[in-house]
Amino acid sequence: MGRSVLVAGVSRYLGGRFARLLAEQPGVDRVIGVDVIAPPHDIGRAEFVRADIRNSMVGRIIEQTGVDTVVHMSVIATPVSAGGRTAQKEINVIGSMQLLAACQRAPRLRRLVVKSTSAVYGSSPRDPAMFTETTVGKHLPRSGWGKDSAEVEEYVRGFSRRRPEVSVVTLRLANILGPGIRTPLTDYFSLPVIPGVLGFDPRLQFLHEDDALAAIRLATLGEAEGVINVAGDGVISLGQAARFAGRPTVGVPPRLAGLMGTLHHRGGLADFSADQLRYLRYGRCLDTTRMRERLGLEPVYSTRAAFKDFVRTRGLRGPLSPEVVNAVERQVVQWIRPGGRPAAPDRSGPRVGRS
């Protein structure tokens, strides 16, 4: 008998991609995807069942299908996509409580995988250079997605104590970037001008969406347990990221950072909570020793490569992008050479391969 897996949150981009990927894995007989709306994308051989994890119906689905593994990917990062902050919290916290209650009553359940976020650490100038899984942040999240995820992790720990025979894996993923995923951070780096907090250039760490899916697959089909940080190798600063995207930056005084976030939110440009603004001020980086030793993941994309792939696939060729700057530099060199003439402009666009 092969594995039977339920994936919660299958109508979202990453959940749909994972359900399709998992259904193709050897040793997996059945994948059931649940969500409140039908997936707008192809989920391959995975089955879709319309269900809201906030009510008891998900428990009946788990019981009737006899799944042995549940993958929880229903925690929503942005209140806009959920219909507001109140709805977001209901889905994230109340929905997780109901799903875990259903898992607790499922006698055949043997494995639970929870997609969490590194935002549970918060951001502070007193934080360590790298967060390990046992580190407690100096300024924990007080609102939004980070706070919801911290509450969900607390409920997961309670479930683990009540069902010690069930293997539980919690993946704290760094900010995910890629060709198709949309998050507050991808919206932020797509702005024509990138605002930052004056006097701060935080260190950032990213995870490519393909590596995120690989991590969840290994957690689902492997034997790892416990809390595991997942991120690409290396770090880049906010200023470096802006230059890769070819975007000019503008410094905002710290006292006006909250107003900046409010204006971007109301204008529909980007969705930032107070904790997200702290992240863009102080940054956050993860120690990924457990990712390699327990999960067995070697990310294909480093932090820098993940960001460059995001820039390339989204077509973010701003006026200060390296390709444009290099082209102008070549023109200037031609002009200042004795007897030199400017070369014909290259209108074919950047020729950038996959990192």
Secondary structure as UniProt FT lines:
FT   STRAND          3..8
FT   TURN            10..11
FT   HELIX           13..23
FT   TURN            26..27
FT   STRAND          28..35
FT   TURN            44..45
FT   STRAND          47..50
FT   TURN            53..54
FT   HELIX           57..65
FT   STRAND          69..72
FT   HELIX           79..82
FT   HELIX           85..89
FT   HELIX           90..94
FT   HELIX           95..104
FT   TURN            107..108
FT   STRAND          111..117
FT   HELIX           118..121
FT   TURN            125..126
FT   TURN            133..134
FT   HELIX           144..162
FT   TURN            164..165
FT   STRAND          167..173
FT   STRAND          175..177
FT   HELIX           184..189
FT   STRAND          194..197
FT   TURN            198..199
FT   STRAND          203..204
FT   STRAND          206..208
FT   HELIX           209..221
FT   STRAND          226..230
FT   STRAND          236..237
FT   HELIX           238..244
FT   TURN            245..246
FT   STRAND          249..252
FT   HELIX           254..256
FT   HELIX           257..266
FT   TURN            267..268
FT   HELIX           274..282
FT   HELIX           289..290
FT   HELIX           291..295
FT   HELIX           303..314
FT   TURN            319..320
FT   HELIX           322..336
FT   TURN            338..339
//
